[in-house]
Amino acid sequence: MPQLNPTPWFMTAVVTWAIIMLLLKPTMLQLHPMAPPNPSTQSVSLSHWTWTWH
């Protein structure tokens, strides 16, 4: 069964993992969100739905 042979895909997986870990991850960690989360002091009141069960 050729699906169980990891030889053709192993190097592709290793190279992809290396690119993600060495190049993309440090770049992504340097990015800052445009609008940081704003903690609100208002309490949220939740109303319950009334469902008619038949």
C-alpha positions as semicolon CSV with decimal commas, in nm:
position;residue;x (nm);y (nm);z (nm)
1;M;0,000;0,000;0,000
2;P;0,168;0,323;-0,107
3;Q;-0,019;0,532;0,151
4;L;0,179;0,367;0,432
5;N;0,518;0,450;0,279
6;P;0,641;0,770;0,449
7;T;0,947;0,815;0,226
8;P;0,802;1,057;-0,032
9;W;0,630;1,279;0,226
10;F;0,869;1,278;0,520
11;M;1,111;1,537;0,377
12;T;0,819;1,757;0,272
13;A;0,683;1,749;0,627
14;V;1,026;1,823;0,779
15;V;1,094;2,115;0,545
16;T;0,747;2,259;0,600
17;W;0,786;2,233;0,979
18;A;1,129;2,399;0,961
19;I;0,996;2,688;0,752
20;I;0,709;2,745;0,992
21;M;0,925;2,726;1,305
22;L;1,228;2,919;1,182
23;L;1,083;3,182;0,952
24;L;0,714;3,238;1,011
25;K;0,680;3,193;1,386
26;P;0,924;3,471;1,489
27;T;0,763;3,701;1,235
28;M;0,415;3,629;1,368
29;L;0,524;3,681;1,729
30;Q;0,646;4,033;1,648
31;L;0,305;4,144;1,526
32;H;0,089;4,339;1,766
33;P;-0,289;4,359;1,750
34;M;-0,422;4,683;1,606
35;A;-0,679;4,730;1,882
36;P;-0,591;4,565;2,213
37;P;-0,886;4,424;2,407
38;N;-1,064;4,678;2,623
39;P;-1,193;4,532;2,948
40;S;-1,532;4,683;3,016
41;T;-1,668;4,739;3,362
42;Q;-2,030;4,707;3,252
43;S;-2,212;4,395;3,354
44;V;-2,392;4,209;3,083
45;S;-2,746;4,104;3,163
46;L;-2,857;3,789;2,991
47;S;-3,222;3,723;2,930
48;H;-3,352;3,371;2,898
49;W;-3,543;3,261;2,593
50;T;-3,881;3,107;2,639
51;W;-3,917;2,813;2,405
52;T;-4,247;2,650;2,339
53;W;-4,181;2,280;2,341
54;H;-4,443;2,070;2,173
